[in-house]
Amino acid sequence: MRGQRLVLAVHVAEALRDQILAEAEHHLPCETGGLLLGVRDGAAETLVITELVSAGPGAQRERYRFVPDGAWQRRQIAERYEASGRTLEYLGDWHSHPHGNGPSRLDRNTARRIARTRSARCAHPLFLIASREREEWELRAYRFGRRRFRRMPVVIV
């Protein structure tokens, strides 16, 4: 969207970060993931993650990718959006990379597809990637813009 302020950071509650990392660890050696819901705080130039939606009961998890249960996720988004008084926004996706690294080619293609999907209302999707290197998990944030990802700081609150 034009005229939208540049987002400088991503705020994630410690409990949500722990939930992502526990889910990633639980599904080793496969990837898993889900959706990010929250709000944009324009004054503070931040994206604030307030809720997670899991991959869903019909998700397929593999070593280097996962396919979420999209129908289940869409129902979850609709229910939570209504319950929030229509204030929650879809901000992007989270997923694990059990073998380390940043966004993959598949991640870029997915982000591009999300950005072009009008019903997603998310021109610059956020990807939180739980990356595992040397037995340690790290949560990294990337925001898609134009044709590439830009790494963003993650602030645990």
Buried (B, 14 or more C-beta within 10 A) or exposed (E): EEEEEEBEBBBBBEEBBEBBBEBBBEBEEBBBBBBBBBBBBEEEEBBBBBBBBBBBEEBEBEEEBBBBBEEBBBEBBEEBBEEBEEEBBBBBBBBBBBEEEEBBEEBBEBBBEBBEEEEBEBBBBBBBBBBBEEEEBEBBBBBBBEEEBEEBEBEEE
